[in-house]
Amino acid sequence: METAPRSEPATAIPGLTPPRPVIWPPRARKTLSNGLEIVLVESHNIPKFTGQLFFRSGNAVTAATSPGLADMVATVMRTGTTVRTSRQIEEDLRRMGADLSSGADADTSVISFSGLVDSSKYLLRLVSELAQQASFPADEFERERRQLVEGLRIERTTPGFLAGERLRRVLFGTHPYGTVSPTEAQVENYGLAQLVDFYRQIYRPGNALLVMVGDFPPQAMLEQVENVFGSWADSKVPEAPNPPLPDLHSRRVYLVHLPGAVQAQVLVGNRAITRKHPDWLPLTLANSIYGGAFNSRLVMNIREQKGYTYSPRSGAHPLRQHGYFSISAAVRNDVVAATLTEIFYEIDRMRSTPVGEDELADARNYLSGIFSLGLATQDGLAGQLATSTLERLPEDYLETYRERILALMAADVQDAAQKYFDSANAQIVIVGERAQIETQAALFGKMEVYDAQGNRI
């Protein structure tokens, strides 16, 4: 008679090993006589380099008069210089095996580039031309303007965009951060002279930061940078306005009517802090536990347990002058009220009850781990260096990040939640078919209703 094979004894899941130290490569810093700030870092993984030329001005500078102008300037600037046409730029990039893009957000404008180290001299010359000698061809300007108008028409049918636009307006009012996009009429009123004027004022070395990471000796690369950018003339740069913010008291609901929407976009938010604030890391950890990670409480609740949505998310958003905290979920029309109930339940639980040690340890290790992973590529390292330098963070901010995250305790998380998860004064935006969601939305506060163009109805 055969006997059943003996089962192997269960083995315990091994614990996490201590985090390996991050070996920080040598960093070279210099500020040229014209004010250009330079950060260079050696990274010999591959024979390439990555660079970003930032300008500390973006859409906020002209938000009151020409919203989105910095973005349009960055786009059209990329299409030609006094030396090269758009086609020549593309051909030269292909010849060098290089990539180059440009863009802008509320606080910065940037030219991003990467290529083989052997072509660094030629690629830097192209970047310098774009930063100093952009020609703004009229035909390219008209083409980009038409594309932007078409893009805006599509955005006005997108629930996520409409929710984000309304929340920013509610949180920041007439501050530049309250305007996230121009209207079609505003884009139609853009003039080529406006773009050129913004470019000449903002694209200046004293307003710029050049970060480069790659397979190069820093001193030799610094000499290349000085040869290319050293003669760039500086001038005074206008600052973005910083008017007072609106007073926000008690929960309010803003319903954006999107006819025919088959589901609702829910967005909850309140003002918070910037990355320079001492509470930034505790807030980052609290957000990860609440809704900022895939195993967070919000995900486990309204995705895994209740099936209301596929990808709920929370985030802490640091801008230069202010910051905000938000929670988002796209849900079925019939569970809008139930979703908001769980969102606030999890907020209030974070505020009232200390997080357990196992959950806390998991979240600390998660943030420490993704930080380390983010430094594994040239792009990731350049991005971290750019952020810490642009925000004027402490010199050792990156080197001590993991240590400071791992030292946070449950009391730090609860304190951050009590300060920055402002449950009582949260602002609620819901985008969807009014007839399907209005009754549910009204349960959570005094309500205002808007159309997709931002008009109150």
Secondary structure as GFF3:
##gff-version 3
##sequence-region A 1 457
A	DSSP	beta_strand	27	31	.	.	.	ID=ss1
A	DSSP	beta_strand	37	42	.	.	.	ID=ss2
A	DSSP	beta_strand	48	55	.	.	.	ID=ss3
A	DSSP	three_ten_helix	59	62	.	.	.	ID=ss4
A	DSSP	alpha_helix	69	77	.	.	.	ID=ss5
A	DSSP	alpha_helix	86	96	.	.	.	ID=ss6
A	DSSP	beta_strand	99	104	.	.	.	ID=ss7
A	DSSP	beta_strand	109	116	.	.	.	ID=ss8
A	DSSP	three_ten_helix	117	119	.	.	.	ID=ss9
A	DSSP	alpha_helix	120	133	.	.	.	ID=ss10
A	DSSP	alpha_helix	138	155	.	.	.	ID=ss11
A	DSSP	alpha_helix	159	172	.	.	.	ID=ss12
A	DSSP	three_ten_helix	176	178	.	.	.	ID=ss13
A	DSSP	alpha_helix	184	188	.	.	.	ID=ss14
A	DSSP	alpha_helix	192	202	.	.	.	ID=ss15
A	DSSP	three_ten_helix	205	207	.	.	.	ID=ss16
A	DSSP	beta_strand	208	214	.	.	.	ID=ss17
A	DSSP	alpha_helix	218	229	.	.	.	ID=ss18
A	DSSP	beta_strand	252	257	.	.	.	ID=ss19
A	DSSP	beta_strand	263	272	.	.	.	ID=ss20
A	DSSP	alpha_helix	280	287	.	.	.	ID=ss21
A	DSSP	pi_helix	288	292	.	.	.	ID=ss22
A	DSSP	alpha_helix	297	298	.	.	.	ID=ss23
A	DSSP	pi_helix	299	305	.	.	.	ID=ss24
A	DSSP	beta_strand	313	318	.	.	.	ID=ss25
A	DSSP	beta_strand	323	332	.	.	.	ID=ss26
A	DSSP	three_ten_helix	333	335	.	.	.	ID=ss27
A	DSSP	alpha_helix	336	352	.	.	.	ID=ss28
A	DSSP	alpha_helix	357	374	.	.	.	ID=ss29
A	DSSP	alpha_helix	378	390	.	.	.	ID=ss30
A	DSSP	alpha_helix	401	406	.	.	.	ID=ss31
A	DSSP	alpha_helix	410	420	.	.	.	ID=ss32
A	DSSP	beta_strand	427	432	.	.	.	ID=ss33
A	DSSP	alpha_helix	434	441	.	.	.	ID=ss34
A	DSSP	three_ten_helix	442	444	.	.	.	ID=ss35
A	DSSP	beta_strand	446	450	.	.	.	ID=ss36
###
